[in-house]
């Protein structure tokens, strides 16, 4: 009797590949981008005399960006260790960045009577798009569920 060979089982998508590469790149670039922003705020603070309210605002911006550096670095560690927390932290950081961007606009418009420019609008739109795409992906993707399994 002839032996019936079964097709090999198709492994479910797992590991850092496919579309997951893009959030991984974002996870590695985000601390660098946030560190650059924090550095720029520090340079402004140290190199000029500004009104007290503006100094306070810049100090808050500096600490916000420094906090993002720490949080994104922690996210990168979770990513490498394939921790179950990574996808939720990734989405939470995107939400925090969007809220920070909107609050930045509101405060600068209200307290300093500054107008939004095109780069401000692009930043907000980029945050919304990132959250719209990667939020559902991190919660629905089979690859994400199969990759981030460590507690």
Secondary structure, 3 states (H helix, E strand, C coil): CCCCCCCCCCCCCCCCCCCHHHHHHHHHHHHHHHHHHHHHHHHHHHHCCCCHHHHHHHHHHHHHHHHHHHHHHHHHHHHHCCECHHHHHHHHHHHHHHHHHHHHHHHHHHHHCCCCCHHHHHHHHHHHHHHHHHHHHHHHCHHHHHHCCEC
